[in-house]
């Protein structure tokens, strides 16, 4: 199997991703401190909650619009400009003292991120057309996300020992400068373009329409939603559990999340090996059900001493990677190259819509009932949603599908690329929803 790191373009894109993720991680800590500085102990939490809500709104609403707006811009230029924009927005954040100002700057930053991330994700399969290498690249990407979640707070803590909280914004800006440099020296593959017809909103909704009409993508959404419902408890309530059940949040919370990150890294490394033996669907189902089952068992057991808890949190991490890592491969197989950015944007928007529901639900349940009961409820609901995902994503789901084009003339370019037979122009090829294939075909080969 070819290593993705053997590809020079991927190495540089991966370096850009690491710099970008580090910048986002430092920004997250900086925004938390800025919210406390502006709102104080009384309203600081409300300010931070508003900033995080703005982040989700930007991601959910703007990602498909940004992809359409940037469709005619060379990808390298678009990504460099988006990163430069994020870098420049971080500088004034270090100096503003009003809630409205930090909110406006943060929303603009998240709007640019809504354009950057799906575009970045859509480039990787073009850089690594070999499926084995791309699958490994997805694992490396998932590990990068996990390490960012673990290392960014540690780096921020180290910086805070020698500087004020405001300088974290400037450190994040320097990190994005590193991303810009890595992008500038990267060779980008040529982009396949197509003239999309219709109004701006029609073109912007292309990814969502492809998503809605492709059964495996509907299953992908439901499995991601199932994971987010249970995983939100870990991300929101682990710190509460460490304080309320273990008696020391500052000591035990970082340990629990470190083991969660370790499990996620192990899971990401395992996924490519699993996908050599089976398809994405059973791997993702195992992760969704595994997360829900672990959560339910943990919630029903009597109080567990701390030495056993790292195993539980590591299992949560493994299960999360089983669901999240194969997603890019599912999307790549479900769209033609020129439509991938639109479908990645739809995935970015829909997945964050799931988190927009899961985060407040986990927090609300944790306050209304016990921590264990809230985890049990979310795990059961997650299992139900995963079952729905299993039902809409057929177990037999080949890429090649037998279908016909009775409405196309015999000399149509599509029929010349893939020769057809019979009066209805029947043929077989990798089937994707696009302008010529607007309805999912059940005929398979």
N, C-alpha and C positions, 0 to 999 in steps of 0.2 A: 504494500500500500504506500503510495506517494505521500510524503509528509508535506503539509501545506507550508511549513516554514522553509522548505526548499525553494519556494517561489518568491522571488525578490519583491514583487508588487504586494503580495500578501504580507510579507514581513513588515513592509513599511506601513501598510494599512493597519496591521495589528498594532504597530507602535503608535500610530495615530489614535487608535481606539483606546489603548492604555492611557495615553495622555489625556484624552477626552474624558474617560471615566474617572481618572484621578481628579480632574478639574471639577466634574460634577459632584464627586464625593466631598471635596473641600468646600464647594459652594453649599452643600447641604448643611454641613456643620456651621459654616459662616452665617447662613440664613437663620439657623436656630439661635445663634448668639445675638444676631442683629434683632430678631424678634423680641428676645428678652431685654435687650438694651433699649429698644423703642417702647415696648409695652410694659416692661417691668414684671414683677411677680404676679400682678393682678390680671393683666390682659396680654402678657407675652404669649401665652398658649393660644389665645384667640388669633393673634397676629400670625403666628406660625401656621395654624390651621388654615387661615385664609390663603397664605402663600402656597401651601401644598394643594389646596383646592384649585387655585389658579393654574398650578402645574398640570393637574389632571384635566381641567377644562381645555387648556391649550393643546394637550396631547390628543384628547378625544376629538375635538372639533376641527383643529387646524391641520392635522397630518394629511388627510386626503386632499385638502385644498392646496397645501404647500407643494405636494407632489405634482399636481396639475400645473400650478404656477411655474414650477421649475422644469417642466417636461422639455422645454425647448432650449434650456441652458446646458452647455457641456457639464458633465458631472463633476469633473475636477474643479472647474471654476466655481460651480455652485457650492460644493463642499468647503472649499477654501473660504469663500465669502461668508458662508454661514458660521464657520468657526471663528473667522475674524470678527464677525458681528458679536458673537457670544463673548469673545475675549474683551472687546471694547466696552460691552455693557457691564462687565465685572468691575471695571475701574471706578465708575461713579458710585457703585453699590457700597464701596468702602467708606464713603463720605456722607451719604444721605442720612438724615435723622428723622424723616417724616414717614409715617406708614404708607401714605399714598405714593410716595416716591419709590420706596423699596418694592412696593407691589407692582408699580408700572414697569420698573426695570426688570423685576423677576419674570413678569408675564412676557415681556419682549424676549427675554432669554429663553424661556420655555417654548415660545412660538418658533424661534430659530431651531431649537432642538427637535421640535416636531417635524421640521423639514429635513434636518440632517440625518437623524438615526435611520429612518426607513430607506433613504437613498444610500447610505453606507451599507446597510444590510443587503440591498439589491445588487450591489457591485460584486460582492464576494463570489457568488456562483459564476459570474462572468470571468473573474480572475482565475477561479479554480473550476473549470468545466468538468474535470474528472470527479465523479460522485464520491469516490473513496476519500479523496483529498478534501473535498468540500465538507464531508461529514466530520472529518477530523477538525477542520477549521471551526465548525460549529461548537465542537467540544472546547477548543481553545478559547473561543469567544465567551462561552458560558463560564469557564474558569476565570477569565478576566473580570467578568461581572462579579463573581464571588469574591475574588481577591480584593476588588475595589471596595466592596462592602465591609471587608474585614480591615484592610490596611488604611483606607482613607481616614477613619477616626484616629488611628494610631499616629499617622503622619500629622494630622491636625493637632493632636495633643502635644506632639514634639515641638511643632511650630509655636504653639501657645506658651510654651515654657520660655521662649525668648522674644515673643512679639505679642501684640494685642490681637483681639479677635478680628478687627477690621483688616489686618494684613492677610487674613486667609483669602479674602476676595482677590488680592493682588497675586497671591501664590496660585490661586486657581487660574487667573489670567495667564500667568507664565506657563502653566500646564497646557492651556489651549494654544499658546504660541508654539509649544512643542508639537502639538497635533498639526498645526498649519504647516510647519516645516516638513514634517513627515509626508503630508499630502502633496506638497509642492515637488518633492523628489520622487514621487510614485508615478510609474507609468500606468495609465488607465487604458483598459481595452476599449475598442471602438464601441459606441452605443448603437444598438439597432433602434431605429426610429420609425414611427408610423404616424400618419396623419389621423388624429382622432377627430371624429365628426361630432357635431352637436354643440350645445351651449357649454359654458364653463362648468356649470353644476352637473351637467350630463357627463362631461369628461372627468370631473372630480369624483363622481360616484362610481366610476368604472371598477375600481378595486372592490368596492362594497358589493357591486352587482356580481362580479366574478365569485366573490366569497359566498354570497347568498345562494348561488346556483351550483356550487361545487360541494357535493356531500362530504368529502374528506375535509374541506375547509370549515364547514359547519361543525363537524366533529372536533376539529382542532380548536375552534372557539369554545365549545362546551367543555372540553378537557382542560383548557387553560382557565376557564371560569371555575371549574370544579377545584382545581389546584389553588386558585387565588382565595377561595372561600376558607379553606383550611389553613393555608399558608399565612393568610393575614393574621390569624391568631398568633402564630409564632413571631411575626414581625412586630405586631402591636403589643402583645401581652407578655412576651418573654421577660421584659424588664419588670413588669408588674409581678409576674410569678417569682422572679428572683428576689424581689423585695418582700412580698407578702408570704411566700412559702419557705424561702431559704433564709430570709432575714437580713440580706445584704445585697442590694441591687448592684452597687458599684463593683463588688467583688465577683459575684456569680454571673451577672448578665453578660459581660464580655466573654466569659468562659463558655457559656451556653452557645452564644452566637459564633464563637470561634469553631466549636465542634460542628455547628450547623454548616459553616463554610467549608470545613474539612469534608463533611459528607457530600456537599454539593460538588466539590472538586473531584471526589472519587466517582460520583455518579457520572459526571461529564466525561471522565476518562473511560468509563465502562460502556457508554452509549455506542461509540463506533464499533466496538466488538459485538455488541448485541445486534446492531443493525446489519452485520455481516451474516447473521444467522436468521434474522426475521425482518419484518417490516416495522415502520414507525408506529402503526396502530397498537399492536400488543405491548410495545415498550412504553408508550405513553399511558395506556390503560393501567399497566402494572404500577407506574408511578402515581397516577391519580388514586387508584384503589389502595396502594401501599401507604400513601400519605394519610388517607382517610382512616384506614385500619389502624395504623400506628397511633393516630390521634384518639380514636375511640377507645382503644385498649388502655392507653395512658390515662385517659379521663376516668375510666371505670376502676382502675386499680387503686388500692390504698396509697397514701403518700409514699413516694419513692425517695430514698436517700440520695444525696447529691452524686456519689460515685457512679450511680446507674444512669443519671440523667444525660450525661454526654452521649451515651449510646442512643437514647431517644432522639436527641436533637440532631445527631449525625444521620440517623435514619430519615428524619424529615428532610435533611439536605440531599441525601441520595435520591429520595423519591421526587423532589422538586426538579432535579436535573434530568431525570428520566422523562418528565413531561416537557420541560422547557427546551432541552437541547435539540430534539429532532424537528422543532417547528419550522426552521428555515428550510429544511429538506422537503417538508410537506408543501410549503409554499412554492418552492422552486419547481416541484413536479406538477404544480397545478396551474401554471401560467406560462405563456410564451415569454421569451426574453424581454420583449419591448413592453410587456404589461407587468413585469415583476415588481417594479418600483411602486406601481399603484396598489398591488396586492399587499406588499410589505407595509405600505402606508395604512391600508385597511386593517391589517393585523395589529399594527401599532396602536391605532385608534381603538379598536374593539377590545384588545387586551387591557388597555388602561381604563376603558369603561367598566370592565370587570373589577379592576382594583378600586375604582371609584365607589363601587358598591361594597366591596369586601372590607376595605379598611374601616370605614365608619361602623359597619355592621359588627366587626370583631370588637371594636372598642365599646360599642353600645351594649352588646351582649355581656362582655366582660364586667361591665358595671352593673348590669341588671340582675345577673345570676352569678353563680360562682365561676371562677376561672375554668375549672374542670368541666362544669356543665356547658359553658359556652363553647369549649373545644369539642365536646361531644356533639352538640347541635350542629356546629359548622362542619364537622367530619361527616355526619350523616347526610346533611344537605349536599356536601361535596360528592359523596358516593352516589347520590341520586342523580346529580347533574352529570357525573361521569357515565352512568348507565344510559342517560339520554344521549350522550355523545357517542357511545358504543352503538346505539340503535340507528343513528343517522349516518354513521360512517360504516359502510358495509365491510365485513371481514374480507370478502373477495373484491378487491379494488384495483384491477390492473390499469396500467397507464394507457395501453393501446385499446381502442374501442372501435368496433365495427359500426359504421353509420353511413348515411347517404346524403347526397346534395341534389335532389331533384330540381331545385330552382336555379342551379348554376348552369351556364352554358358549357358545352364540352371543351371549349378552348380556354376556360378560366385558368389563371395561373395556379390556383390552389390544386386543381385537378391535374395539372401538368407536373407539379412538384411531387404529388403522391398519386400515381395513376389509379383511376377508378374504372369500374366495370358495370355493365348493365345499363338499362334505360334510366335508372335513378342515380347513376354515378355513385355506386357504393365503393367504399375503400376503408382501410384500417391504418391508423397512425396514433401517436400519442395525443390524447384528447384533452383539449383545454377549452374553457369558455372564452370566446372572443367574438369578433364581428361575424365570422362565418359559422360559429358554433354557439348559438345563443341558448340552447337547451341541452341539459345533460342527457347523454345517451346511455341507456342501460345495456345495449348490445356490447359484448366483450369478446376478447380473444385470449 
